[in-house]
Amino acid sequence: MTIPVVAAAWFLPFVLPICIYVAFTDMRDMLIKNHAVVALAVVFVVVGLFLLPPWSMDWTASQIGPLTVSLPPYIWHLLHIVVVLIVGVILNAAGVMGAGDAKFLAAAAPFIWPGDYMLIMFILISTTVAAFATHRLAKNTALRSIAPDWESWNRSHQFPMGFSLGGSLAIYLILGTVYGS
C-alpha cells in the first residue's frame, strides 16, 4: 500500500464514525446525508493540511497532455474531489448511481493514495458483494425484525451503496494503518 501508516492512522478515528453513520443512514433511509459527506470532506481538508502541508517542498509533478504541472500532494488530493464529483454527476444523470453515492465517492476520493487505486477497486468490489449478500440475507430472514421500518427492505431493485462505500473506505484506512508505507 502506498498510503503512509501515519496518514491512515490519523484519518481513521475521524473517518470511521462517518463511514458507520453513512452505512447506517443509507440502510435506514436509502439516503446518504449531506452533512456526513461535508464532514468527510472537512476531515481531509483539516487533517490533510497537517499530514500533507502544501507549503512543504515535496511536490508531485504530473504530466497533463503536453504540460508538466507541479503541485503539492495536498492540492492533488483535493483535486480528486473535483474529478470524482464530475464523473459522479455524469453517472447520476445516466441513472447508474444515486446522487448521495456520487457525493460520498467524491468526498472519499482524497483519502485514497494514487498507488492504491487497484487495491481500493478490489476492496470496493469485495465489500459490495459482501454487503449485498448480508443485506439480502438480513432482509429475507428474521434479522429483518431488528429494524422493521428500514427503507432499504422495501426497495427490491435498489441497494444502499452507502453500506459498501462506507465499509470500503473504512477497510482501506484500517489496512493502511497495518500495511501502509
Buried (B, 14 or more C-beta within 10 A) or exposed (E): BEBBBEBBBBBBEBBBEBBEBBBBBBBBBBBBBEEBBEBBBEBBBEBBEEBBEEEEEEBBEEEEEEEEEEBBBBBBBBBBBEEBBEBBBEBBEEEEBBBBBBBBBBBBBBBBBEEBEEBBEEBBEBBBEEBBEBBEEBBEEEEEEEEEEBBBBEEEEEBBBBBBBBBBBBBBBBBBBEEBB
